[in-house]
């Protein structure tokens, strides 16, 4: 290929601003090399049309976008994203912006081709003259632009057709790439319109005839197509991708670099088109044709380049974008998000020195998040093996430690419960098997975990021995440094709820009291079937979720002796998986206000919606209900927390939009804010805690063939 022949000798000039015989100069190969070199030398002049047109147009488009996306825009890791934009207004804005860009490109690119042709043939052309020459050909250029849109649609349809015809993905890309190469000479038609004044049809025919011109060491059509594909598409796209990768995490640098490249690319692309057109005309056409084209270029007295205004125009959009990302003057939601498993491999875990394999992560392992004390954050993982702890250096979880919490001999079933003490340590339940088959029994113990690992509490003392079906436990720290342990055990057709309390978290001298007999059947496989919290004066408040009827029971104590006990049923229940209806995951969670009034978030078993129960008194005998999400069979139970100001924070899944949503509520007045967009669909894992500044830290599973564990930190949630 002549365009890709050996590099030029050192004595050959690298550009041709003014040559004695422009026609001979255009015969040389290495079109992309010479075109890019000439563009680099005259970038200020060649980028002026793009700066004059695209900068004000871009600012106008951004000003029009701001009110359209208000309420749905977010800054995720410093980059602009849309979570739930209004479809109609956004489509209208997109259509208008696309039309304006096509119209502007129909002026900018031809004007730059005229400037480049003048520089390559030694004929100085002023920017205003080039812009007027392009404007005179605007109808023909718009026709070519519409044709380009049609060609792109045909190429895309061909690729989709190959896929639908059960073709492999590489085959679809091959077909689209081949059609794109065949369409590349249409770009020469644009040069024929603006340089020779041809009509659109005649210009395209002219472009293909020139593309097929052959000479010494020429391969004709494919040489032209590959040259255009390389210089106009491949290299600019590669440069843009490289800049975005290098500037990742630096919005100001990324915005400036992207802005400069976006305004400079038309100069490089137009010069490649102009040089290839002139080269093909020099190879195929006559000297009269070539000289006539040069003579038709608008020549004027040389005018000095104005680098300061052009450079300012090149930098302005990027500076405005980067400044907007940093300052956030519109008050958009700011989110820090980390895909913890992005660098993980899904291979068989290696065997450690102690003979135990390294811990892995399953889709259903995520149990709880503990944050708030100091900067560290801990996630409890427990699925179908022993419990594990993922300890993060901070709430972003960019650096972490993942290790087993339970010993190898601990029972894998059911899942461990846990809580975080005020001193930062994690307390976990663990079960030690004591029998087999029909005589199976297990002992309940506690593990005390810190940054160094986990050890049995109180020398491994057992908190009780239970049968297989009586192993649902919940933990909570007390107000005075102790620990509360709630447990339900089967008793005939119902269950007995007991609470164990102790002034020290190791439970060296536990006190256990049966509080109530409930007509419920709580499954030990539930993720959220039981919750306990320390109310005023350290009196326990317990929430039980009946897995078979979907009812909620709130158990509270009148005095320190818990005698008598109040049992209220604020939710009577509905249909659950036991009746074969609405078989999604069930459960509820609870948090207490400072005055002891419970807040309960749960998945309603009747229709699958996520709801918030706002209790009016400590016993929850009266309550208001807020429906947070639409009904759905696959909704997970929500996560709930109360910040220091008394604001309620509920995280739940919006499966219709594949989003994680946070509802911030005061009473029954709630504001719903999407905080994360799933790449696939939210999976079977959702947990939340508040960090040391009262902001939610949400861990969730992005479900796919190879799932991901994601940590999302919304930094400036709106208040209701």
C-alpha positions in Angstrom: 0.0 0.0 0.0 1.4 3.4 -1.0 0.0 5.1 2.1 1.9 2.6 4.2 5.2 2.4 2.3 8.6 2.8 3.9 9.1 5.9 6.1 10.4 9.0 4.4 14.1 9.7 4.3 15.5 12.3 6.7 16.2 14.7 3.8 12.5 14.7 2.8 10.5 17.5 4.6 7.9 16.3 7.0 5.3 18.8 5.9 4.5 20.9 2.9 3.4 24.3 3.8 4.7 25.8 0.6 6.2 23.7 -2.1 7.2 24.5 -5.6 5.1 21.7 -7.1 2.3 20.8 -4.7 1.1 18.0 -7.0 4.4 16.2 -6.7 4.4 16.7 -3.0 1.0 15.1 -2.7 2.2 11.9 -4.5 4.2 10.8 -1.4 2.7 8.0 0.7 2.4 7.8 4.5 -0.7 9.9 4.4 -1.6 9.6 8.1 2.0 10.4 9.1 2.3 13.6 7.0 -1.3 14.7 7.8 -0.9 14.4 11.5 2.5 16.1 11.4 1.1 19.1 9.4 -1.9 19.3 11.8 0.4 19.3 14.9 2.3 22.3 13.4 -0.8 24.3 12.5 -3.1 23.0 15.2 -4.2 26.5 16.4 -5.4 27.5 12.9 -7.0 24.2 12.1 -8.8 23.9 15.4 -10.3 27.4 15.2 -13.5 26.4 13.3 -14.3 23.7 15.9 -13.6 26.2 18.7 -15.8 28.8 17.2 -18.8 26.5 16.6 -18.6 23.7 19.2 -17.7 25.7 22.3 -20.9 27.9 22.4 -23.0 25.1 21.1 -21.7 22.8 23.9 -22.3 25.4 26.6 -25.9 26.0 25.3 -26.5 22.2 25.3 -25.3 21.8 28.9 -27.4 24.7 30.0 -30.4 23.0 28.5 -29.5 19.6 30.0 -29.2 20.9 33.6 -33.0 21.4 34.2 -33.8 18.2 32.4 -31.8 15.9 34.6 -32.4 17.8 37.8 -33.1 15.1 40.5 -31.7 12.2 38.5 -28.1 13.3 38.0 -25.3 12.0 40.3 -21.5 12.3 40.5 -20.3 8.7 40.9 -16.6 8.6 41.8 -16.3 12.1 40.3 -18.0 11.2 37.0 -21.4 12.3 35.8 -24.1 9.6 35.7 -27.9 9.5 35.3 -29.8 7.1 37.5 -33.5 7.7 36.6 -33.8 10.5 34.1 -37.2 11.7 32.7 -37.4 9.8 29.5 -39.5 12.2 27.4 -37.6 15.4 28.1 -34.2 13.6 27.9 -35.1 12.1 24.5 -36.2 15.5 23.3 -32.9 17.1 24.5 -30.9 14.3 22.9 -32.7 14.6 19.6 -32.2 18.4 19.6 -28.5 18.2 20.6 -27.8 15.5 18.0 -29.4 17.6 15.2 -27.4 20.6 16.3 -24.1 18.6 16.4 -24.8 17.1 12.9 -25.5 20.6 11.5 -22.4 22.0 13.2 -20.2 19.2 12.0 -21.5 19.8 8.5 -19.8 23.2 8.7 -16.8 22.5 10.9 -15.3 19.5 9.1 -15.6 20.9 5.6 -14.2 24.3 6.7 -11.3 22.5 8.3 -10.8 20.4 5.1 -10.5 23.7 3.1 -8.0 25.1 5.6 -6.0 21.8 5.5 -6.0 21.7 1.7 -4.7 25.3 1.6 -1.9 24.5 4.1 -0.9 21.3 2.2 -0.8 23.1 -1.2 0.9 26.3 0.0 -2.2 28.4 -0.4 -3.1 30.4 2.7 -6.8 30.4 3.5 -8.3 32.6 6.2 -10.6 30.9 8.7 -13.6 33.2 7.9 -13.2 32.4 4.2 -13.1 28.7 4.9 -16.2 28.9 7.1 -18.1 30.8 4.3 -17.0 28.2 1.7 -18.4 25.5 4.0 -21.6 27.4 4.7 -22.3 27.8 1.0 -22.2 24.0 0.7 -24.3 23.4 3.8 -27.3 21.8 2.0 -25.1 19.2 0.2 -23.2 18.5 3.4 -26.4 18.0 5.4 -27.5 15.5 2.7 -24.2 13.7 3.2 -24.6 13.7 7.0 -28.0 12.1 6.7 -26.6 9.6 4.3 -23.9 8.8 6.9 -26.5 8.2 9.5 -28.3 5.9 7.2 -25.1 4.0 6.4 -24.3 3.6 10.1 -27.9 2.3 10.7 -27.5 -0.3 7.9 -24.1 -1.4 9.3 -25.6 -1.8 12.8 -28.6 -3.7 11.4 -26.3 -6.0 9.5 -24.4 -6.8 12.7 -27.6 -7.4 14.7 -28.9 -9.6 11.8 -25.8 -11.8 12.0 -26.3 -12.2 15.7 -30.0 -13.0 15.3 -29.1 -15.6 12.7 -27.3 -17.5 15.4 -24.0 -16.1 14.3 -21.1 -15.8 16.7 -20.1 -12.3 18.1 -16.8 -12.2 16.2 -18.7 -12.9 13.0 -21.0 -9.9 13.6 -18.0 -7.6 14.3 -16.3 -8.9 11.1 -19.3 -8.1 9.0 -19.7 -4.6 10.5 -16.0 -3.9 10.1 -16.0 -5.0 6.5 -19.1 -2.8 5.7 -17.5 0.1 7.5 -14.3 -0.2 5.4 -16.4 -0.3 2.2 -18.2 2.9 3.3 -15.0 4.8 4.2 -14.5 6.5 0.7 -17.8 8.4 1.4 -15.5 10.7 3.4 -13.7 11.6 0.2 -17.1 12.6 -1.2 -17.3 15.4 1.5 -14.0 16.8 0.2 -15.3 16.6 -3.4 -18.3 18.7 -2.3 -16.4 21.5 -0.5 -13.3 21.5 -2.8 -14.8 21.0 -6.2 -18.4 22.1 -5.6 -20.0 18.8 -6.7 -23.5 17.6 -5.8 -23.8 14.9 -3.1 -24.3 12.0 -5.6 -21.6 13.2 -7.9 -19.3 13.8 -4.9 -19.7 10.2 -3.6 -19.1 8.8 -7.0 -16.0 11.0 -7.3 -14.8 9.8 -3.9 -15.0 6.1 -4.9 -13.4 6.7 -8.2 -10.4 8.4 -6.5 -10.3 5.7 -3.9 -9.9 3.1 -6.6 -7.0 5.0 -8.3 -4.0 2.7 -8.7 -0.4 3.6 -9.3 3.0 2.2 -8.6 2.9 0.0 -5.5 -0.8 0.9 -5.1 -3.6 -1.4 -4.0 -6.3 1.1 -4.7 -9.6 0.9 -2.9 -8.5 -1.0 0.2 -5.5 1.3 0.7 -7.7 4.3 0.8 -10.3 2.6 3.1 -7.6 1.5 5.6 -6.0 4.9 5.6 -9.3 6.7 6.4 -10.2 4.1 9.0 -6.9 4.5 10.7 -6.5 8.3 10.6 -10.2 9.3 11.0 -11.5 6.6 13.4 -9.0 4.3 15.0 -6.3 6.6 16.2 -8.7 9.3 17.6 -10.8 6.7 19.4 -7.6 5.0 20.8 -6.3 8.4 22.0 -9.6 9.2 23.7 -9.7 5.9 25.5 -6.1 6.3 26.6 -6.7 9.7 28.0 -9.9 8.6 29.8 -8.0 5.7 31.4 -5.0 7.9 32.4 -7.3 10.6 33.9 -9.6 8.2 35.7 -10.3 9.5 39.2 -9.2 13.1 38.3 -12.3 14.9 37.0 -10.6 18.2 36.3 -7.7 16.6 34.3 -10.1 14.3 32.5 -12.5 17.1 31.6 -9.7 19.3 30.2 -8.0 16.5 28.3 -11.3 15.3 26.8 -12.3 18.9 25.9 -9.0 19.5 24.1 -9.1 16.2 22.3 -12.7 16.7 21.2 -12.0 20.1 19.7 -8.6 19.0 18.2 -9.8 15.7 16.6 -11.7 17.4 13.7 -8.4 19.1 12.7 -6.5 15.8 12.4 -9.5 14.0 10.7 -10.0 16.8 8.2 -6.3 16.9 7.3 -6.2 13.2 6.7 -9.2 13.5 4.4 -7.8 16.5 2.6 -4.3 14.9 2.1 -5.7 11.6 0.9 -8.1 13.4 -1.5 -5.2 15.5 -2.9 -2.9 12.5 -3.2 -5.5 10.4 -5.1 -6.2 13.3 -7.4 -2.5 13.8 -8.0 -2.2 10.0 -8.8 -5.2 9.7 -11.0 -6.2 13.1 -12.3 -4.5 15.4 -14.7 -2.4 18.4 -13.8 -5.2 20.7 -15.0 -7.7 19.1 -12.5 -5.3 19.4 -9.6 -4.3 22.9 -10.4 -7.9 23.9 -10.9 -8.8 22.6 -7.5 -5.9 24.6 -5.9 -6.9 27.8 -7.8 -10.5 27.5 -6.5 -9.3 27.6 -2.9 -10.1 31.1 -1.4 -6.7 32.8 -1.0 -6.2 35.8 1.0 -3.5 37.8 2.7 -1.8 35.7 5.5 -3.2 36.6 8.9 -1.4 35.8 12.2 -2.7 32.9 14.3 -4.3 33.9 17.6 -3.2 31.2 20.0 -4.5 32.7 23.2 -8.2 32.9 22.3 -8.1 29.5 20.6 -6.3 27.8 23.5 -8.8 29.4 25.9 -11.7 28.0 23.9 -10.0 24.6 23.8 -9.6 24.6 27.6 -12.9 26.3 28.6 -15.3 23.4 28.3 -13.0 21.0 30.1 -12.4 23.5 32.9 -16.1 24.1 33.3 -16.9 20.4 33.3 -14.1 19.6 35.8 -15.0 22.5 38.0 -18.6 21.4 38.0 -17.6 17.9 39.0 -15.4 19.2 41.8 -17.6 22.0 43.2 -21.0 20.5 42.3 -22.9 23.9 42.1 -26.2 22.1 41.2 -26.2 20.1 44.4 -26.3 16.7 42.6 -26.0 13.5 44.6 -22.4 12.6 45.2 -21.5 8.9 45.5 -18.3 7.0 46.2 -18.5 3.5 44.9 -16.1 0.5 44.9 -16.5 -2.8 43.2 -14.7 -4.9 45.9 -14.5 -8.0 43.8 -13.3 -6.3 40.6 -9.8 -7.8 40.8 -10.9 -11.1 42.3 -10.5 -14.4 40.5 -13.1 -17.1 40.5 -10.6 -19.9 40.6 -10.4 -22.7 43.2 -9.1 -21.1 46.4 -5.5 -22.0 47.3 -4.8 -24.1 50.4 -3.2 -22.2 53.3 -0.5 -23.4 55.5 -3.0 -24.6 58.2 -4.5 -26.9 55.6 -7.7 -24.8 55.2 -8.6 -23.2 51.9 -8.7 -19.4 51.6 -12.2 -18.1 52.1 -14.4 -17.5 49.0 -17.4 -15.3 48.5 -20.8 -16.6 47.4 -23.8 -14.7 46.0 -25.8 -15.3 49.3 -22.9 -14.7 51.7 -23.5 -11.0 52.5 -25.1 -10.8 56.0 -24.3 -7.4 57.6 -22.2 -4.3 57.6 -20.7 -2.8 60.7 -19.4 0.8 60.6 -19.4 3.9 62.7 -16.5 3.4 65.1 -13.3 4.8 63.7 -12.6 4.6 60.0 -12.7 0.9 59.5 -15.7 -1.1 58.2 -16.4 -4.8 58.6 -18.7 -7.0 56.5 -20.0 -10.3 57.8 -20.1 -13.1 55.2 -21.8 -16.4 55.9 -23.6 -18.6 53.4 -23.1 -22.3 53.2 -19.8 -22.6 55.0 -18.3 -21.1 58.1 -18.5 -17.3 58.7 -15.9 -14.9 57.3 -15.1 -11.3 58.0 -14.1 -8.8 55.3 -12.4 -5.9 57.1 -12.0 -2.7 55.1 -9.6 0.1 56.0 -12.4 2.7 55.4 -15.9 2.9 54.1 -14.6 2.9 50.5 -13.2 -0.6 51.0 -10.4 -0.1 48.5 -8.0 -2.0 50.8 -9.3 -4.9 52.9 -8.5 -8.2 54.7 -10.6 -11.3 54.1 -10.3 -14.1 56.6 -12.2 -16.9 58.3 -14.0 -16.0 61.5 -15.3 -19.4 62.6 -13.0 -22.4 63.2 -13.1 -25.2 60.7 -15.0 -27.5 63.1 -17.9 -25.1 63.5 -21.2 -26.0 62.0 -21.9 -24.5 58.6 -25.7 -24.3 59.1 -27.3 -21.9 60.0 -25.8 -18.5 59.4 -24.0 -16.6 62.1 -25.5 -13.5 63.7 -23.2 -10.6 64.7 -23.0 -7.1 66.1 -20.4 -4.5 66.7 -19.5 -3.3 70.2 -18.7 0.4 71.0 -15.0 -0.5 71.3 -15.0 -1.7 67.6 -14.9 -5.4 68.3 -17.3 -7.8 66.4 -19.3 -10.4 68.4 -20.4 -13.4 66.4 -22.5 -16.5 67.2 -21.0 -19.9 66.4 -22.5 -23.4 66.7 -20.5 -26.5 67.7 -22.2 -29.8 66.7 -22.7 -32.3 69.5 -24.4 -35.2 67.9 -25.4 -36.8 64.6 -28.6 -37.7 62.7 -31.7 -37.8 64.9 -29.7 -37.1 68.1 -28.1 -33.9 66.5 -27.6 -31.1 69.0 -25.5 -28.0 69.0 -24.0 -25.6 71.5 -24.2 -21.9 71.1 -21.1 -19.9 71.7 -19.7 -16.5 71.0 -16.6 -15.3 69.1 -14.9 -12.0 69.9 -13.2 -10.6 66.7 -10.8 -7.7 66.2 -8.2 -6.8 63.6 -6.0 -9.8 64.6 -8.7 -12.4 64.3 -11.4 -14.2 66.3 -11.3 -16.0 69.6 -14.0 -17.8 71.7 -15.5 -15.5 74.3 -15.2 -16.3 78.0 -13.0 -19.3 77.3 -15.4 -21.0 75.0 -18.3 -21.1 77.5 -21.6 -22.4 76.0 -24.7 -20.2 76.1 -27.0 -23.2 75.8 -27.6 -26.4 73.9 -30.4 -26.7 71.3 -31.8 -28.9 68.7 -31.4 -28.5 65.0 -34.6 -26.4 64.5 -34.0 -24.0 67.4 -31.1 -21.9 66.1 -32.3 -18.4 65.2 -30.4 -15.8 67.2 -30.0 -12.0 67.2 -27.4 -9.9 68.9 -27.3 -6.2 70.0 -25.0 -4.2 72.3 -26.5 -2.7 75.4 -26.1 0.9 76.5 -23.7 0.1 79.3 -21.1 -2.1 77.6 -23.0 -5.4 77.8 -24.7 -7.6 75.3 -28.2 -8.8 74.5 -28.9 -12.2 72.8 -32.4 -13.0 71.6 -33.3 -16.5 70.7 -36.4 -18.4 69.6 -36.8 -22.1 70.2 -39.6 -24.4 68.9 -42.3 -25.4 71.4 -45.1 -27.4 69.9 -47.0 -25.3 67.3 -45.3 -22.1 68.4 -42.1 -20.7 69.7 -40.7 -19.4 72.9 -38.7 -16.2 72.9 -35.9 -15.8 75.3 -33.4 -13.0 75.9 -29.9 -13.4 77.5 -28.3 -10.3 79.0 -25.0 -9.7 80.6 -23.1 -6.6 81.7 -19.9 -7.7 79.9 -19.9 -8.6 76.2 -18.2 -12.0 76.8 -21.3 -13.2 78.7 -19.2 -14.8 81.5 -22.3 -14.8 83.7 -25.3 -14.8 81.4 -28.9 -14.2 82.6 -31.6 -15.8 80.5 -35.3 -15.2 80.7 -38.2 -16.5 78.7 -40.2 -13.5 77.6 -43.1 -14.8 75.6 -44.7 -17.7 73.8 -45.5 -16.8 70.3 -47.8 -18.6 67.8 -45.1 -18.2 65.1 -42.8 -20.4 63.1 -39.6 -18.6 62.3 -37.4 -20.4 59.9 -33.7 -20.8 60.8 -32.9 -20.1 57.1 -34.3 -16.6 57.3 -31.9 -13.7 56.8 -34.0 -11.3 58.9 -36.4 -13.2 61.1 -35.4 -11.9 64.5 -34.0 -8.6 65.8 -33.2 -7.3 69.2 -32.3 -3.8 70.5 -31.6 -2.1 73.8 -34.3 0.3 74.7 -34.3 3.0 77.3 -32.8 1.8 80.7 -31.4 -1.2 78.7 -34.8 -3.0 78.5 -34.9 -5.3 75.5 -37.1 -4.7 72.5 -37.5 -7.8 70.2 -38.9 -8.1 66.7 -40.1 -11.5 65.4 -41.1 -12.2 61.9 -43.4 -15.2 61.3 -42.1 -16.8 58.2 -45.3 -18.8 57.6 -47.9 -16.1 58.1 -45.9 -12.9 57.4 -47.0 -11.3 60.7 -44.8 -9.1 62.9 -44.6 -9.3 66.6 -43.0 -6.6 68.8 -42.1 -7.7 72.4 -41.2 -5.1 75.0 -40.8 -5.0 78.8 -42.5 -2.7 81.3 -39.7 -2.8 83.9 -36.2 -4.2 84.4 -37.5 -7.6 85.4 -39.5 -7.9 82.1 -42.6 -8.9 84.0 -45.1 -8.3 82.5 -44.3 -8.3 78.8 -46.1 -6.5 76.0 -46.6 -8.5 72.8 -48.1 -6.4 69.9 -48.8 -7.5 66.3 -48.6 -4.3 64.2 -48.7 -6.4 61.0 -51.1 -9.4 60.9 -49.5 -11.0 57.8 -50.6 -12.3 54.5 -49.5 -15.0 52.1 -46.0 -16.4 52.2 -44.0 -19.2 50.6 -45.7 -21.7 53.0 -49.0 -21.2 51.1 -47.3 -21.3 47.7 -47.8 -17.6 47.0 -45.4 -14.7 46.9 -42.4 -16.9 47.5 -39.8 -14.2 47.6 -37.3 -13.7 50.4 -39.0 -12.6 53.6 -37.8 -10.7 56.7 -37.8 -7.5 58.7 -35.3 -5.3 60.5 -35.7 -2.9 63.4 -34.1 0.3 64.8 -34.9 2.3 67.9 -35.2 6.1 68.3 -33.7 7.7 71.4 -37.1 7.7 73.1 -37.5 3.9 72.5 -40.1 4.0 69.7 -39.3 1.3 67.1 -38.9 1.7 63.4 -39.4 -1.4 61.4 -38.6 -2.0 57.7 -39.9 -5.2 56.1 -40.9 -6.9 52.9 -44.7 -7.3 53.0 -45.6 -11.0 52.5 -48.9 -10.1 50.9 -47.7 -8.3 47.8 -43.9 -8.2 48.1 -43.6 -4.5 48.5 -41.0 -2.9 50.8 -42.6 -1.0 53.7 -41.7 1.1 56.7 -43.6 0.9 60.0 -43.3 4.0 62.1 -44.4 3.1 65.7 -46.1 5.8 67.6 -45.2 4.4 71.1 -42.5 2.1 72.5 -44.7 -1.0 72.4 -45.8 -0.3 68.8 -49.5 -0.8 69.6 -50.1 2.0 67.2 -48.1 2.6 64.0 -48.2 4.3 60.6 -47.2 2.5 57.5 -45.3 3.9 54.5 -45.1 1.9 51.2 -41.5 2.5 49.9 -41.5 0.3 46.8 -43.8 -1.3 44.2 -44.9 -4.9 44.8 -42.5 -7.6 43.6 -41.8 -11.3 44.2 -38.0 -10.9 44.2 -37.5 -8.0 46.5 -35.1 -8.5 49.3 -35.9 -7.4 52.9 -34.6 -3.8 53.2 -31.8 -2.4 55.4 -32.6 0.2 58.1 -30.8 2.7 60.2 -31.5 5.9 62.3 -29.0 8.7 62.3 -28.2 11.0 65.2 -30.8 13.6 64.1 -33.6 11.0 64.2 -33.8 10.7 60.4 -34.8 7.2 59.2 -32.6 5.8 56.4 -33.9 2.7 54.4 -32.0 1.0 51.6 -33.9 -1.2 49.2 -33.9 -2.6 45.7 -35.8 -1.2 42.8 -35.9 -4.2 40.5 -37.9 -2.5 37.8 -35.0 -0.1 37.2 -32.2 -2.3 38.5 -31.2 0.3 41.1 -30.4 0.6 44.8 -32.6 3.3 46.3 -32.3 5.0 49.7 -35.4 6.5 51.3 -34.8 9.1 53.9 -37.8 9.7 56.1 -39.1 11.8 59.0 -42.3 10.3 60.1 -44.2 9.2 57.1 -42.7 11.9 54.8 -40.0 10.2 52.7 -37.6 11.2 49.9 -36.5 8.5 47.6 -33.0 8.8 46.0 -31.5 6.2 43.6 -27.8 5.9 44.7 -26.5 3.0 42.5 -27.2 1.5 39.1 -26.7 -2.2 38.7 -24.8 -3.4 35.6 -26.9 -6.5 35.6 -29.5 -6.8 38.3 -29.4 -6.4 42.1 -28.7 -9.8 43.6 -29.5 -11.6 46.8 -27.5 -9.5 49.2 -28.1 -6.0 50.8 -26.8 -4.6 54.0 -26.3 -1.1 55.4 -24.8 0.8 58.3 -24.0 4.4 59.1 -20.4 5.6 59.1 -18.9 7.9 61.8 -20.4 10.9 60.1 -23.9 9.5 60.0 -23.8 8.7 56.2 -25.1 5.3 54.9 -22.6 2.7 53.7 -24.4 0.2 51.5 -23.0 -3.2 50.5 -24.9 -5.1 47.8 -24.5 -7.8 45.3 -24.6 -7.1 41.5 -25.8 -10.4 40.3 -24.6 -11.9 37.0 -22.8 -15.0 35.8 -19.8 -13.8 37.9 -21.4 -11.6 40.6 -19.7 -8.6 42.2 -19.7 -7.2 45.7 -20.3 -3.4 45.6 -19.9 -0.8 48.3 -21.8 2.4 47.7 -21.4 5.5 49.9 -23.9 8.3 49.1 -22.4 11.5 50.6 -25.1 14.1 50.4 -28.5 12.5 50.6 -31.4 15.0 50.5 -33.6 15.3 53.6 -37.3 14.8 53.4 
